[in-house]
């Protein structure tokens, strides 16, 4: 009979059979001691006898209610037996190997000196306990959490002070997962021994994203190489960029055929407010902003366009980063245009970054204080201008000028013909 712990002194198999030769009496001797009749199955003339009714048993004696004659066929089968258990005492353990007969099925194993546990007899070869392993090499707490290098594992698997290594059997390349300074590191070829190493991310048994050894991120494609740092492939609606605070997509990038919309800009209502497309199918693109009449109200004809144009102050300048000796660019100063065509200008003159209520404030800083760079200077928020927004005003001014020219031409023609 297989057993765990100290081997019992009395052993027999549940299939052991004993034949009783009847002599007309009711009491017979058993080969093995039992506790009661239920420890046996008894048959007389191939009829199973009922314990307590047809027979009783205790120790090495079985007593039948009816005498067993010599002509009767009588035999019995011994059933399982409850073994007593022995607790391990410290005296039973000595430096050297710990054998299975020194272990019991119950009791407490006393603390062992690390040098005393050099092996456990009977364990499979797959398990190896080294006597020189440091304290807390492996711990399982009362919650079932496993700790490696810690005696207080906080999760199902808690590795402290080391890396997690994953290594295949075909070569010496391996991957490592580790944490340092509040950051998580995952290295697919930590020793740089593999060729064309990559990091794969799969879902439902299929690779959905990978990072190759050139640092290129490939999403939705089975290509292993790319000439772009980011390559996104979609067989559906494309790629969407969504703002957590806006609650919806902000930009979508896709292409549904040989031509069409490449980039679509989406407002807070979920409607398109502009796009970049190739609707004509030829070698150019169109940058479009929403202009459908169904989106507009309070529509009136433009007047006074020339007067507004006259207030614009075109400039020539150079950019500070160019460090040029003279002006080389035509344009406007955004704040000078903002009062004439406000929809063409973004931002506010002389605006700087300030600490907001959702920011993690440094010590001594309050909400609304200016943010500064490493030199202590305020950080500007620069204005911008969309020159395309000047087109309607220029068109209106040109039409007014044309009307005046045509009126003058008519007057001149009338005078000449007088």
VEXDREN-2710 file (C-alpha; in Angstrom, 1 decimal):
% VEXDREN-2710
k/r/px/py/pz
1/UNK/0.0/0.0/0.0
2/UNK/1.5/3.4/-0.9
3/UNK/1.7/5.9/2.0
4/UNK/2.9/9.4/2.9
5/UNK/4.9/9.9/6.0
6/UNK/6.0/7.3/8.5
7/UNK/5.4/3.7/7.3
8/UNK/2.7/2.0/9.4
9/UNK/3.7/-1.1/11.4
10/UNK/0.6/-3.0/10.1
11/UNK/0.2/-3.3/6.4
12/UNK/-2.2/-5.3/4.3
13/UNK/-3.9/-4.7/0.9
14/UNK/-7.6/-4.1/0.6
15/UNK/-7.8/-7.0/-1.9
16/UNK/-6.3/-9.6/0.6
17/UNK/-8.6/-12.6/0.9
18/UNK/-9.0/-15.2/3.7
19/UNK/-10.9/-18.5/3.4
20/UNK/-12.6/-19.9/6.4
21/UNK/-13.1/-23.7/6.7
22/UNK/-16.3/-24.3/8.6
23/UNK/-16.4/-26.9/11.4
24/UNK/-20.0/-26.3/12.6
25/UNK/-19.0/-23.5/15.1
26/UNK/-19.7/-19.8/15.0
27/UNK/-16.3/-18.2/16.0
28/UNK/-13.2/-18.2/13.8
29/UNK/-9.7/-16.6/13.9
30/UNK/-8.8/-13.7/11.5
31/UNK/-5.4/-13.4/9.9
32/UNK/-5.5/-9.6/10.5
33/UNK/-6.9/-7.7/13.4
34/UNK/-9.9/-5.4/12.7
35/UNK/-11.9/-2.8/14.5
36/UNK/-15.4/-3.9/13.6
37/UNK/-17.4/-6.0/11.1
38/UNK/-17.5/-3.1/8.7
39/UNK/-13.7/-3.6/8.1
40/UNK/-14.6/-6.9/6.3
41/UNK/-16.8/-8.1/3.5
42/UNK/-17.9/-11.7/4.2
43/UNK/-19.5/-14.2/1.8
44/UNK/-21.1/-17.5/2.7
45/UNK/-22.1/-19.7/-0.3
46/UNK/-21.4/-16.6/-2.5
47/UNK/-24.0/-14.6/-0.5
48/UNK/-22.7/-11.4/1.0
49/UNK/-23.3/-11.3/4.8
50/UNK/-24.6/-8.2/6.6
51/UNK/-22.3/-6.9/9.3
52/UNK/-24.0/-6.6/12.7
53/UNK/-26.8/-8.9/11.5
54/UNK/-25.1/-12.0/10.1
55/UNK/-21.7/-11.6/11.8
56/UNK/-19.6/-9.4/14.1
57/UNK/-15.9/-8.9/14.3
58/UNK/-13.4/-7.4/16.7
59/UNK/-9.6/-7.9/16.9
60/UNK/-8.7/-11.2/15.4
61/UNK/-12.1/-12.9/15.9
62/UNK/-15.1/-13.1/13.7
63/UNK/-18.4/-14.5/15.2
64/UNK/-21.3/-15.6/12.9
65/UNK/-25.0/-15.6/13.9
66/UNK/-25.4/-19.0/12.2
67/UNK/-22.8/-21.7/12.5
68/UNK/-20.6/-22.3/9.4
69/UNK/-20.7/-25.9/8.3
70/UNK/-17.9/-27.8/6.6
71/UNK/-20.0/-27.9/3.4
72/UNK/-20.3/-24.1/3.3
73/UNK/-18.1/-22.0/1.1
74/UNK/-17.0/-19.1/3.3
75/UNK/-14.4/-16.4/2.5
76/UNK/-13.9/-12.8/3.4
77/UNK/-12.0/-9.6/2.1
78/UNK/-10.2/-7.1/4.3
79/UNK/-11.2/-3.5/3.7
80/UNK/-9.0/-0.3/4.2
81/UNK/-7.6/0.4/7.6
82/UNK/-7.0/3.8/9.3
83/UNK/-3.4/4.2/10.3
84/UNK/-2.1/6.2/13.2
85/UNK/0.2/9.1/12.5
86/UNK/3.4/10.2/14.2
87/UNK/4.6/13.8/14.6
88/UNK/8.2/14.5/13.7
89/UNK/10.2/15.4/16.8
90/UNK/13.4/17.4/16.6
91/UNK/15.3/14.4/17.9
92/UNK/14.4/12.5/14.7
93/UNK/16.2/15.0/12.5
94/UNK/19.9/15.2/12.1
95/UNK/22.3/16.9/9.8
96/UNK/22.4/15.1/6.5
97/UNK/19.6/13.8/4.3
98/UNK/15.9/13.9/5.5
99/UNK/14.4/10.5/4.6
100/UNK/10.7/9.8/4.0
101/UNK/10.5/7.6/7.1
102/UNK/11.4/10.7/9.2
103/UNK/8.3/12.5/7.9
104/UNK/4.8/12.0/9.3
105/UNK/1.4/12.6/7.8
106/UNK/0.6/15.2/10.5
107/UNK/2.5/17.3/13.0
108/UNK/4.8/20.2/12.6
109/UNK/8.2/20.1/11.0
110/UNK/10.7/21.9/13.2
111/UNK/12.9/24.7/11.8
112/UNK/15.9/23.3/10.0
113/UNK/19.3/24.9/9.8
114/UNK/20.0/25.7/6.2
115/UNK/23.1/23.5/6.3
116/UNK/21.1/20.6/7.6
117/UNK/18.8/20.2/4.6
118/UNK/21.0/18.8/1.8
119/UNK/18.3/16.8/0.1
120/UNK/15.0/15.0/0.6
121/UNK/15.0/11.3/-0.1
122/UNK/12.1/10.3/-2.3
123/UNK/11.5/13.6/-4.1
124/UNK/11.5/13.5/-7.9
125/UNK/14.7/14.4/-9.7
126/UNK/12.9/17.5/-11.1
127/UNK/13.0/19.1/-7.6
128/UNK/16.4/20.2/-6.2
129/UNK/16.8/22.0/-2.9
130/UNK/20.3/23.5/-2.5
131/UNK/21.7/23.7/1.0
132/UNK/23.5/27.0/0.2
133/UNK/20.3/28.8/-1.0
134/UNK/19.9/32.1/0.9
135/UNK/17.0/32.7/3.4
136/UNK/13.6/33.6/1.8
137/UNK/14.6/32.1/-1.5
138/UNK/11.0/30.7/-1.9
139/UNK/8.0/31.3/0.4
140/UNK/4.3/30.5/0.2
141/UNK/2.2/32.4/2.7
142/UNK/-1.2/31.7/4.1
143/UNK/-2.9/33.4/1.2
144/UNK/-1.3/31.2/-1.3
145/UNK/1.0/34.0/-2.5
146/UNK/4.4/32.8/-3.7
147/UNK/7.4/34.9/-2.9
148/UNK/10.9/34.6/-4.5
149/UNK/13.5/36.5/-2.5
150/UNK/10.9/37.8/0.0
151/UNK/9.1/36.3/3.1
152/UNK/6.1/38.6/2.6
153/UNK/4.7/38.1/-0.9
154/UNK/2.0/40.7/-1.7
155/UNK/0.7/39.1/-4.9
156/UNK/0.3/35.6/-6.3
157/UNK/3.9/35.8/-7.6
158/UNK/6.2/38.3/-6.0
159/UNK/9.8/38.5/-7.1
160/UNK/12.0/40.7/-5.0
161/UNK/15.5/41.9/-5.9
162/UNK/15.9/40.1/-9.2
163/UNK/14.8/39.6/-12.8
164/UNK/12.4/37.2/-14.4
165/UNK/14.2/35.3/-17.2
166/UNK/12.4/33.5/-20.0
167/UNK/14.6/31.3/-22.2
168/UNK/13.9/28.9/-25.0
169/UNK/15.7/25.6/-25.6
170/UNK/16.9/26.2/-29.2
171/UNK/19.6/28.7/-28.4
172/UNK/21.1/30.8/-25.7
173/UNK/18.9/33.9/-26.2
174/UNK/16.6/34.9/-23.4
175/UNK/14.1/37.6/-22.4
176/UNK/14.1/39.5/-19.1
177/UNK/11.4/41.3/-17.2
178/UNK/12.4/43.6/-14.3
179/UNK/11.5/46.8/-12.4
180/UNK/13.9/49.6/-11.5
181/UNK/13.3/53.1/-10.2
182/UNK/9.5/52.9/-10.7
183/UNK/9.9/51.8/-14.3
184/UNK/9.1/48.4/-15.9
185/UNK/11.7/46.9/-18.4
186/UNK/11.0/44.1/-20.8
187/UNK/14.0/43.1/-22.9
188/UNK/13.3/40.4/-25.6
189/UNK/17.0/39.6/-26.1
190/UNK/18.8/40.8/-23.0
191/UNK/22.2/39.3/-23.9
192/UNK/22.0/40.4/-27.6
193/UNK/22.8/36.8/-28.7
194/UNK/19.9/36.3/-31.1
195/UNK/19.7/37.5/-34.7
196/UNK/16.8/39.8/-35.9
197/UNK/15.3/39.8/-32.4
198/UNK/11.8/41.1/-31.9
199/UNK/9.1/41.6/-29.3
200/UNK/5.7/40.1/-30.3
201/UNK/2.3/40.9/-28.8
202/UNK/-0.5/38.5/-29.7
203/UNK/-4.3/38.1/-29.1
204/UNK/-6.3/34.9/-29.8
205/UNK/-3.2/33.1/-31.0
206/UNK/-2.3/35.7/-33.7
207/UNK/0.4/38.3/-33.6
208/UNK/-1.2/41.8/-33.5
209/UNK/1.9/44.0/-32.8
210/UNK/5.6/43.7/-32.8
211/UNK/8.7/45.8/-32.2
212/UNK/11.7/44.7/-34.3
213/UNK/15.4/45.0/-33.6
214/UNK/15.5/48.3/-35.4
215/UNK/13.1/49.9/-32.9
216/UNK/10.2/50.0/-35.4
217/UNK/6.7/49.5/-34.1
218/UNK/4.5/47.5/-36.4
219/UNK/0.8/47.3/-35.6
220/UNK/-1.8/45.1/-37.4
221/UNK/0.7/43.7/-39.9
222/UNK/2.7/40.5/-40.3
223/UNK/5.7/42.3/-41.7
224/UNK/8.9/41.8/-39.7
225/UNK/10.7/44.8/-41.2
226/UNK/9.7/48.4/-42.0
227/UNK/11.3/51.5/-43.3
228/UNK/9.1/53.6/-41.0
229/UNK/9.4/53.8/-37.2
230/UNK/5.6/53.4/-36.9
231/UNK/3.6/51.3/-39.3
232/UNK/-0.1/50.8/-38.7
233/UNK/-2.1/48.4/-40.9
234/UNK/-5.9/48.1/-40.7
235/UNK/-8.2/46.1/-42.8
236/UNK/-11.2/48.0/-41.4
237/UNK/-11.9/51.7/-40.6
238/UNK/-8.3/52.7/-39.9
239/UNK/-6.6/54.3/-37.0
240/UNK/-8.3/56.6/-34.5
241/UNK/-6.8/58.9/-31.9
242/UNK/-9.1/59.7/-29.0
243/UNK/-8.9/62.2/-26.2
244/UNK/-9.7/60.9/-22.7
245/UNK/-11.3/64.3/-21.7
246/UNK/-13.2/64.8/-25.0
247/UNK/-15.0/61.5/-24.8
248/UNK/-14.6/60.6/-28.5
249/UNK/-12.3/60.4/-31.5
250/UNK/-10.3/63.5/-32.3
251/UNK/-8.4/62.3/-35.4
252/UNK/-8.9/59.3/-37.7
253/UNK/-6.4/58.1/-40.2
254/UNK/-7.5/55.7/-42.9
255/UNK/-7.9/55.1/-46.6
256/UNK/-10.8/53.2/-48.1
257/UNK/-9.7/52.9/-51.7
258/UNK/-7.5/54.3/-54.4
259/UNK/-8.6/57.8/-53.3
260/UNK/-10.7/59.4/-50.7
261/UNK/-10.1/60.8/-47.2
262/UNK/-6.7/60.1/-45.6
263/UNK/-7.1/62.1/-42.3
264/UNK/-10.4/63.1/-40.8
265/UNK/-10.6/65.6/-37.9
266/UNK/-13.6/65.1/-35.6
267/UNK/-15.2/67.7/-33.2
268/UNK/-16.7/67.1/-29.8
269/UNK/-20.1/66.2/-31.3
270/UNK/-18.5/63.3/-33.3
271/UNK/-18.9/65.1/-36.6
272/UNK/-16.2/65.8/-39.2
273/UNK/-14.9/69.3/-39.0
274/UNK/-12.1/68.9/-41.6
275/UNK/-10.1/66.4/-43.6
276/UNK/-7.2/65.8/-45.8
277/UNK/-8.2/63.9/-48.9
278/UNK/-7.4/62.9/-52.5
279/UNK/-11.0/63.0/-53.8
280/UNK/-9.9/63.6/-57.4
281/UNK/-7.7/60.5/-57.6
282/UNK/-4.8/62.4/-59.1
283/UNK/-1.4/63.3/-57.7
284/UNK/-2.5/66.0/-55.2
285/UNK/-4.3/66.4/-51.9
286/UNK/-7.0/68.7/-50.7
287/UNK/-7.0/70.3/-47.2
288/UNK/-10.7/70.8/-46.4
289/UNK/-12.4/72.5/-43.5
290/UNK/-16.2/72.2/-42.9
291/UNK/-18.1/74.7/-45.0
292/UNK/-21.5/73.1/-45.7
293/UNK/-24.4/75.6/-45.7
294/UNK/-26.4/73.3/-43.4
295/UNK/-23.9/74.0/-40.6
296/UNK/-24.2/77.8/-40.8
297/UNK/-26.7/80.5/-39.8
298/UNK/-26.9/84.3/-39.8
299/UNK/-25.5/84.4/-43.3
300/UNK/-25.1/87.9/-44.8
301/UNK/-23.1/89.4/-47.6
302/UNK/-19.7/90.8/-46.6
303/UNK/-19.3/94.6/-46.7
304/UNK/-16.4/96.9/-45.8
305/UNK/-13.8/94.4/-46.8
306/UNK/-11.5/97.0/-48.2
307/UNK/-11.5/99.0/-45.0
308/UNK/-10.7/95.9/-43.0
309/UNK/-7.9/94.9/-45.4
310/UNK/-6.4/98.4/-45.1
311/UNK/-6.0/97.8/-41.4
312/UNK/-3.9/94.7/-41.8
313/UNK/-0.2/95.3/-41.4
314/UNK/1.8/92.8/-43.5
315/UNK/5.4/92.5/-42.4
316/UNK/8.8/91.1/-43.5
317/UNK/10.8/89.4/-40.8
318/UNK/13.2/86.5/-40.1
319/UNK/12.8/83.7/-37.4
320/UNK/14.9/84.0/-34.3
321/UNK/16.2/80.5/-34.7
322/UNK/17.5/81.3/-38.2
323/UNK/19.9/83.9/-36.8
324/UNK/19.6/85.8/-40.1
325/UNK/21.1/89.2/-40.7
326/UNK/18.0/90.6/-42.4
327/UNK/14.3/90.0/-43.0
328/UNK/13.6/87.1/-45.4
329/UNK/10.0/86.1/-44.8
330/UNK/6.6/87.7/-45.6
331/UNK/3.8/87.4/-43.1
332/UNK/1.9/88.9/-40.2
333/UNK/2.2/89.2/-36.4
334/UNK/-0.6/87.1/-35.0
335/UNK/-1.8/89.6/-32.4
336/UNK/-2.1/92.4/-35.0
337/UNK/-4.5/90.2/-37.0
338/UNK/-6.6/89.0/-34.1
339/UNK/-8.7/92.1/-33.8
340/UNK/-9.4/92.1/-37.6
341/UNK/-9.9/88.4/-38.4
342/UNK/-10.1/86.8/-35.0
343/UNK/-11.1/83.4/-36.4
344/UNK/-7.7/83.2/-38.2
345/UNK/-5.7/83.5/-34.9
346/UNK/-5.2/81.0/-32.1
347/UNK/-3.8/81.8/-28.6
348/UNK/-3.4/85.0/-26.7
349/UNK/-0.7/87.6/-26.9
350/UNK/2.1/87.1/-24.4
351/UNK/0.5/84.0/-22.9
352/UNK/2.6/81.7/-20.7
353/UNK/2.1/78.3/-19.2
354/UNK/0.7/78.3/-15.6
355/UNK/0.2/75.7/-13.0
356/UNK/-3.3/74.2/-13.2
357/UNK/-5.5/72.6/-10.5
358/UNK/-4.9/69.1/-12.0
359/UNK/-1.1/69.5/-12.0
360/UNK/1.1/68.0/-9.2
361/UNK/2.2/71.2/-7.6
362/UNK/5.9/71.5/-6.5
363/UNK/6.5/72.8/-3.0
364/UNK/5.8/76.5/-2.7
365/UNK/3.9/76.7/-6.0
366/UNK/0.2/77.6/-6.2
367/UNK/-2.4/77.2/-9.0
368/UNK/-2.1/80.1/-11.4
369/UNK/1.7/80.6/-10.9
370/UNK/3.8/80.8/-14.0
371/UNK/5.7/77.6/-15.0
372/UNK/9.4/78.2/-15.6
373/UNK/12.2/76.5/-17.5
374/UNK/15.5/75.3/-15.9
375/UNK/16.8/78.9/-16.3
376/UNK/13.8/80.3/-14.3
377/UNK/12.2/81.9/-17.4
378/UNK/8.4/81.8/-18.0
379/UNK/7.4/79.2/-20.7
380/UNK/5.6/80.9/-23.6
381/UNK/2.4/79.6/-25.3
382/UNK/2.9/80.9/-28.8
383/UNK/0.1/82.3/-31.0
384/UNK/-0.6/80.9/-34.4
385/UNK/-2.4/82.0/-37.6
386/UNK/-4.2/80.3/-40.3
387/UNK/-3.6/82.4/-43.4
388/UNK/-6.3/80.5/-45.3
389/UNK/-8.8/82.3/-43.1
390/UNK/-7.8/85.6/-44.8
391/UNK/-9.1/84.4/-48.2
392/UNK/-12.7/85.4/-47.7
393/UNK/-11.7/88.9/-46.6
394/UNK/-9.3/89.2/-49.5
395/UNK/-12.0/88.0/-51.9
396/UNK/-14.5/90.5/-50.5
397/UNK/-12.1/93.3/-50.8
398/UNK/-11.2/92.3/-54.4
399/UNK/-14.8/92.2/-55.4
400/UNK/-15.4/95.7/-53.9
401/UNK/-12.3/96.9/-55.7
402/UNK/-13.5/95.4/-59.0
403/UNK/-16.9/97.0/-58.5
404/UNK/-15.3/100.4/-58.0
405/UNK/-13.1/99.9/-61.1
406/UNK/-16.0/98.9/-63.2
407/UNK/-17.9/101.9/-62.0
408/UNK/-15.0/104.2/-62.9
409/UNK/-14.7/102.5/-66.3
410/UNK/-18.4/103.2/-66.9
411/UNK/-18.0/106.9/-65.9
412/UNK/-14.9/107.3/-68.1
413/UNK/-16.6/105.6/-71.0
414/UNK/-19.6/107.9/-70.6
415/UNK/-17.4/111.0/-70.5
416/UNK/-15.4/109.9/-73.5
417/UNK/-18.6/109.4/-75.5
418/UNK/-20.2/112.7/-74.5
END
